[in-house]
Amino acid sequence: DLSNAGECKWTVLADPGDTISLVFTDFQIEDKHGSLEIEGSEPPSIW
């Protein structure tokens, strides 16, 4: 459990040219308070 101001961050690193796939089999956030942000590479990758 996270507090009201809690934050959970994951950093996934890969070598240039490698591919990273994120697969969610179950995902739940709190109404009005939770969010998911995924940032890509520069330039942006295909999403």
N, CA, C and O atoms as a CHARMM CRD file, in Angstrom:
* protein
*
  188
    1    1 ASP  N      0.83900  -1.18800   0.00000 PROA 1      0.00000
    2    1 ASP  CA     0.00000   0.00000   0.00000 PROA 1      0.00000
    3    1 ASP  C      0.88200   1.25000   0.00000 PROA 1      0.00000
    4    1 ASP  O      1.90700   1.31200   0.67900 PROA 1      0.00000
    5    2 LEU  N      0.45500   2.23000  -0.77400 PROA 2      0.00000
    6    2 LEU  CA     1.16400   3.49800  -0.83200 PROA 2      0.00000
    7    2 LEU  C      0.36200   4.55400  -0.09800 PROA 2      0.00000
    8    2 LEU  O     -0.86800   4.50300  -0.07600 PROA 2      0.00000
    9    3 SER  N      1.05000   5.50900   0.50200 PROA 3      0.00000
   10    3 SER  CA     0.33400   6.60600   1.13900 PROA 3      0.00000
   11    3 SER  C     -0.30300   7.47500   0.06600 PROA 3      0.00000
   12    3 SER  O     -0.09300   7.24100  -1.12500 PROA 3      0.00000
   13    4 ASN  N     -1.07600   8.47200   0.47200 PROA 4      0.00000
   14    4 ASN  CA    -1.74800   9.34300  -0.49300 PROA 4      0.00000
   15    4 ASN  C     -0.76900  10.03100  -1.42900 PROA 4      0.00000
   16    4 ASN  O     -1.11200  10.30300  -2.58000 PROA 4      0.00000
   17    5 ALA  N      0.42600  10.31500  -0.97100 PROA 5      0.00000
   18    5 ALA  CA     1.42400  10.97400  -1.80800 PROA 5      0.00000
   19    5 ALA  C      2.45800   9.97000  -2.32100 PROA 5      0.00000
   20    5 ALA  O      3.51200  10.36400  -2.81900 PROA 5      0.00000
   21    6 GLY  N      2.16000   8.68200  -2.20000 PROA 6      0.00000
   22    6 GLY  CA     3.11200   7.64700  -2.58200 PROA 6      0.00000
   23    6 GLY  C      3.35100   7.57600  -4.07200 PROA 6      0.00000
   24    6 GLY  O      2.48400   7.90700  -4.88100 PROA 6      0.00000
   25    7 GLU  N      4.54100   7.13900  -4.41500 PROA 7      0.00000
   26    7 GLU  CA     4.92000   7.00900  -5.80400 PROA 7      0.00000
   27    7 GLU  C      5.71400   5.73000  -5.96900 PROA 7      0.00000
   28    7 GLU  O      6.54300   5.39400  -5.12400 PROA 7      0.00000
   29    8 CYS  N      5.46800   5.03300  -7.02800 PROA 8      0.00000
   30    8 CYS  CA     6.22500   3.83300  -7.34600 PROA 8      0.00000
   31    8 CYS  C      6.78500   4.01000  -8.74800 PROA 8      0.00000
   32    8 CYS  O      6.02600   4.20700  -9.69600 PROA 8      0.00000
   33    9 LYS  N      8.10300   3.94400  -8.89100 PROA 9      0.00000
   34    9 LYS  CA     8.74000   4.13200 -10.19600 PROA 9      0.00000
   35    9 LYS  C      9.60300   2.92600 -10.52300 PROA 9      0.00000
   36    9 LYS  O     10.29600   2.38700  -9.66100 PROA 9      0.00000
   37   10 TRP  N      9.54900   2.51300 -11.77600 PROA 10     0.00000
   38   10 TRP  CA    10.41900   1.46900 -12.28700 PROA 10     0.00000
   39   10 TRP  C     11.19800   2.07300 -13.44400 PROA 10     0.00000
   40   10 TRP  O     10.63800   2.81500 -14.25000 PROA 10     0.00000
   41   11 THR  N     12.46500   1.76600 -13.53200 PROA 11     0.00000
   42   11 THR  CA    13.28700   2.19100 -14.65700 PROA 11     0.00000
   43   11 THR  C     13.78500   0.93900 -15.36400 PROA 11     0.00000
   44   11 THR  O     14.44700   0.09400 -14.76100 PROA 11     0.00000
   45   12 VAL  N     13.46000   0.83000 -16.64500 PROA 12     0.00000
   46   12 VAL  CA    13.87600  -0.31300 -17.45300 PROA 12     0.00000
   47   12 VAL  C     14.88400   0.19500 -18.47200 PROA 12     0.00000
   48   12 VAL  O     14.58200   1.10000 -19.25000 PROA 12     0.00000
   49   13 LEU  N     16.07200  -0.38000 -18.46900 PROA 13     0.00000
   50   13 LEU  CA    17.12800   0.05500 -19.37000 PROA 13     0.00000
   51   13 LEU  C     17.45000  -1.04900 -20.37400 PROA 13     0.00000
   52   13 LEU  O     17.34900  -2.23600 -20.06400 PROA 13     0.00000
   53   14 ALA  N     17.83800  -0.63900 -21.57700 PROA 14     0.00000
   54   14 ALA  CA    18.23400  -1.59900 -22.60700 PROA 14     0.00000
   55   14 ALA  C     19.31300  -0.97000 -23.46900 PROA 14     0.00000
   56   14 ALA  O     19.45000   0.25100 -23.53100 PROA 14     0.00000
   57   15 ASP  N     20.06100  -1.81100 -24.12200 PROA 15     0.00000
   58   15 ASP  CA    21.07800  -1.32700 -25.04700 PROA 15     0.00000
   59   15 ASP  C     20.41200  -0.77300 -26.29500 PROA 15     0.00000
   60   15 ASP  O     19.31700  -1.20800 -26.65000 PROA 15     0.00000
   61   16 PRO  N     21.05200   0.18000 -26.96900 PROA 16     0.00000
   62   16 PRO  CA    20.49800   0.72400 -28.21800 PROA 16     0.00000
   63   16 PRO  C     20.20200  -0.40000 -29.21200 PROA 16     0.00000
   64   16 PRO  O     21.01600  -1.30100 -29.41400 PROA 16     0.00000
   65   17 GLY  N     19.03000  -0.32800 -29.82300 PROA 17     0.00000
   66   17 GLY  CA    18.61200  -1.34600 -30.78700 PROA 17     0.00000
   67   17 GLY  C     17.82000  -2.48200 -30.17700 PROA 17     0.00000
   68   17 GLY  O     17.16500  -3.22700 -30.90700 PROA 17     0.00000
   69   18 ASP  N     17.85600  -2.64000 -28.85900 PROA 18     0.00000
   70   18 ASP  CA    17.07400  -3.68000 -28.19300 PROA 18     0.00000
   71   18 ASP  C     15.61100  -3.26800 -28.13100 PROA 18     0.00000
   72   18 ASP  O     15.29200  -2.08100 -28.19900 PROA 18     0.00000
   73   19 THR  N     14.72800  -4.24200 -28.00300 PROA 19     0.00000
   74   19 THR  CA    13.29200  -4.00200 -27.90000 PROA 19     0.00000
   75   19 THR  C     12.82400  -4.36200 -26.49600 PROA 19     0.00000
   76   19 THR  O     13.22500  -5.38500 -25.94100 PROA 19     0.00000
   77   20 ILE  N     11.97900  -3.51800 -25.93200 PROA 20     0.00000
   78   20 ILE  CA    11.38100  -3.78600 -24.62400 PROA 20     0.00000
   79   20 ILE  C      9.87800  -3.87400 -24.81400 PROA 20     0.00000
   80   20 ILE  O      9.27500  -3.00400 -25.44300 PROA 20     0.00000
   81   21 SER  N      9.27100  -4.91800 -24.27400 PROA 21     0.00000
   82   21 SER  CA     7.81400  -5.07000 -24.31600 PROA 21     0.00000
   83   21 SER  C      7.28600  -5.06900 -22.89100 PROA 21     0.00000
   84   21 SER  O      7.83500  -5.73400 -22.01200 PROA 21     0.00000
   85   22 LEU  N      6.21600  -4.31800 -22.67200 PROA 22     0.00000
   86   22 LEU  CA     5.53100  -4.31900 -21.38200 PROA 22     0.00000
   87   22 LEU  C      4.18400  -4.98400 -21.57900 PROA 22     0.00000
   88   22 LEU  O      3.39200  -4.55600 -22.41900 PROA 22     0.00000
   89   23 VAL  N      3.92000  -6.02900 -20.80900 PROA 23     0.00000
   90   23 VAL  CA     2.65800  -6.75900 -20.90300 PROA 23     0.00000
   91   23 VAL  C      2.02700  -6.76400 -19.51500 PROA 23     0.00000
   92   23 VAL  O      2.62500  -7.24000 -18.55100 PROA 23     0.00000
   93   24 PHE  N      0.81700  -6.23200 -19.42700 PROA 24     0.00000
   94   24 PHE  CA     0.09700  -6.19500 -18.16000 PROA 24     0.00000
   95   24 PHE  C     -0.99200  -7.25400 -18.18900 PROA 24     0.00000
   96   24 PHE  O     -1.85300  -7.23400 -19.06800 PROA 24     0.00000
   97   25 THR  N     -0.96100  -8.17800 -17.23900 PROA 25     0.00000
   98   25 THR  CA    -2.01200  -9.18400 -17.15200 PROA 25     0.00000
   99   25 THR  C     -3.09000  -8.76500 -16.16000 PROA 25     0.00000
  100   25 THR  O     -4.20800  -9.28100 -16.19700 PROA 25     0.00000
  101   26 ASP  N     -2.75700  -7.83300 -15.27500 PROA 26     0.00000
  102   26 ASP  CA    -3.72600  -7.29400 -14.32700 PROA 26     0.00000
  103   26 ASP  C     -3.21800  -5.92300 -13.90700 PROA 26     0.00000
  104   26 ASP  O     -2.05400  -5.77400 -13.53400 PROA 26     0.00000
  105   27 PHE  N     -4.09200  -4.92200 -13.96700 PROA 27     0.00000
  106   27 PHE  CA    -3.66100  -3.56800 -13.63700 PROA 27     0.00000
  107   27 PHE  C     -4.81300  -2.83900 -12.98000 PROA 27     0.00000
  108   27 PHE  O     -5.90000  -2.75100 -13.55000 PROA 27     0.00000
  109   28 GLN  N     -4.58600  -2.31600 -11.78700 PROA 28     0.00000
  110   28 GLN  CA    -5.62500  -1.59200 -11.06400 PROA 28     0.00000
  111   28 GLN  C     -5.03000  -0.31800 -10.48500 PROA 28     0.00000
  112   28 GLN  O     -3.91700  -0.33000  -9.96000 PROA 28     0.00000
  113   29 ILE  N     -5.77200   0.78600 -10.58000 PROA 29     0.00000
  114   29 ILE  CA    -5.37300   2.04000  -9.96200 PROA 29     0.00000
  115   29 ILE  C     -6.54300   2.57500  -9.15800 PROA 29     0.00000
  116   29 ILE  O     -7.69000   2.18000  -9.36700 PROA 29     0.00000
  117   30 GLU  N     -6.23800   3.47900  -8.23600 PROA 30     0.00000
  118   30 GLU  CA    -7.29400   4.09500  -7.44400 PROA 30     0.00000
  119   30 GLU  C     -8.04300   5.11200  -8.29200 PROA 30     0.00000
  120   30 GLU  O     -7.42800   5.86100  -9.05100 PROA 30     0.00000
  121   31 ASP  N     -9.35800   5.14500  -8.16900 PROA 31     0.00000
  122   31 ASP  CA   -10.16100   6.12600  -8.89700 PROA 31     0.00000
  123   31 ASP  C     -9.68700   7.53300  -8.57400 PROA 31     0.00000
  124   31 ASP  O     -9.46700   7.86600  -7.41000 PROA 31     0.00000
  125   32 LYS  N     -9.53000   8.35300  -9.59100 PROA 32     0.00000
  126   32 LYS  CA    -9.17900   9.77400  -9.48900 PROA 32     0.00000
  127   32 LYS  C     -7.77200  10.04200  -8.96100 PROA 32     0.00000
  128   32 LYS  O     -7.30100  11.17600  -9.05300 PROA 32     0.00000
  129   33 HSD  N     -7.09700   9.05600  -8.42100 PROA 33     0.00000
  130   33 HSD  CA    -5.80400   9.31900  -7.80100 PROA 33     0.00000
  131   33 HSD  C     -4.65100   8.59500  -8.48800 PROA 33     0.00000
  132   33 HSD  O     -3.51600   9.06900  -8.44500 PROA 33     0.00000
  133   34 GLY  N     -4.91700   7.48100  -9.10600 PROA 34     0.00000
  134   34 GLY  CA    -3.85100   6.68800  -9.69300 PROA 34     0.00000
  135   34 GLY  C     -3.60500   7.02700 -11.14900 PROA 34     0.00000
  136   34 GLY  O     -4.47100   7.58100 -11.82600 PROA 34     0.00000
  137   35 SER  N     -2.42800   6.69400 -11.61800 PROA 35     0.00000
  138   35 SER  CA    -2.10500   6.89700 -13.02700 PROA 35     0.00000
  139   35 SER  C     -0.96100   5.97600 -13.42500 PROA 35     0.00000
  140   35 SER  O     -0.24000   5.44400 -12.58100 PROA 35     0.00000
  141   36 LEU  N     -0.81800   5.80600 -14.72200 PROA 36     0.00000
  142   36 LEU  CA     0.29000   5.04600 -15.29100 PROA 36     0.00000
  143   36 LEU  C      0.91500   5.90900 -16.36500 PROA 36     0.00000
  144   36 LEU  O      0.22300   6.40600 -17.25300 PROA 36     0.00000
  145   37 GLU  N      2.21200   6.08600 -16.28700 PROA 37     0.00000
  146   37 GLU  CA     2.93100   6.87800 -17.28900 PROA 37     0.00000
  147   37 GLU  C      4.07300   6.03100 -17.82900 PROA 37     0.00000
  148   37 GLU  O      4.89600   5.52000 -17.07000 PROA 37     0.00000
  149   38 ILE  N      4.11300   5.88900 -19.14900 PROA 38     0.00000
  150   38 ILE  CA     5.19000   5.15500 -19.80300 PROA 38     0.00000
  151   38 ILE  C      5.86000   6.11000 -20.77200 PROA 38     0.00000
  152   38 ILE  O      5.22100   6.65700 -21.67000 PROA 38     0.00000
  153   39 GLU  N      7.14100   6.30000 -20.58000 PROA 39     0.00000
  154   39 GLU  CA     7.89300   7.19800 -21.45000 PROA 39     0.00000
  155   39 GLU  C      8.78500   6.36500 -22.35300 PROA 39     0.00000
  156   39 GLU  O      9.35300   5.35700 -21.93300 PROA 39     0.00000
  157   40 GLY  N      8.89600   6.79600 -23.58300 PROA 40     0.00000
  158   40 GLY  CA     9.69500   6.05700 -24.55100 PROA 40     0.00000
  159   40 GLY  C     11.08100   6.63200 -24.72000 PROA 40     0.00000
  160   40 GLY  O     11.57200   7.40000 -23.89300 PROA 40     0.00000
  161   41 SER  N     11.68100   6.24600 -25.79300 PROA 41     0.00000
  162   41 SER  CA    13.04100   6.67600 -26.08800 PROA 41     0.00000
  163   41 SER  C     13.01900   7.94400 -26.92500 PROA 41     0.00000
  164   41 SER  O     11.95200   8.43000 -27.29900 PROA 41     0.00000
  165   42 GLU  N     14.16900   8.46700 -27.21000 PROA 42     0.00000
  166   42 GLU  CA    14.29800   9.62500 -28.09800 PROA 42     0.00000
  167   42 GLU  C     14.97600   9.15900 -29.36100 PROA 42     0.00000
  168   42 GLU  O     16.11000   8.69100 -29.26200 PROA 42     0.00000
  169   43 PRO  N     14.39900   9.23900 -30.52500 PROA 43     0.00000
  170   43 PRO  CA    13.03300   9.65800 -30.80600 PROA 43     0.00000
  171   43 PRO  C     12.03500   8.61600 -30.29900 PROA 43     0.00000
  172   43 PRO  O     12.41700   7.48000 -30.01700 PROA 43     0.00000
  173   44 PRO  N     10.75000   8.99600 -30.17900 PROA 44     0.00000
  174   44 PRO  CA     9.73800   8.07500 -29.64600 PROA 44     0.00000
  175   44 PRO  C      9.67300   6.75700 -30.40800 PROA 44     0.00000
  176   44 PRO  O      9.82500   6.71400 -31.62900 PROA 44     0.00000
  177   45 SER  N      9.44700   5.70200 -29.66700 PROA 45     0.00000
  178   45 SER  CA     9.29000   4.37500 -30.25500 PROA 45     0.00000
  179   45 SER  C      7.85100   4.15800 -30.68700 PROA 45     0.00000
  180   45 SER  O      6.98800   4.99800 -30.43100 PROA 45     0.00000
  181   46 ILE  N      7.59200   3.04200 -31.33800 PROA 46     0.00000
  182   46 ILE  CA     6.22500   2.66700 -31.72500 PROA 46     0.00000
  183   46 ILE  C      5.50800   2.16900 -30.48200 PROA 46     0.00000
  184   46 ILE  O      6.04200   1.33300 -29.75300 PROA 46     0.00000
  185   47 TRP  N      4.29500   2.67700 -30.22900 PROA 47     0.00000
  186   47 TRP  CA     3.51500   2.28400 -29.05700 PROA 47     0.00000
  187   47 TRP  C      2.30300   1.53800 -29.47900 PROA 47     0.00000
  188   47 TRP  O      1.51100   1.11900 -28.63500 PROA 47     0.00000
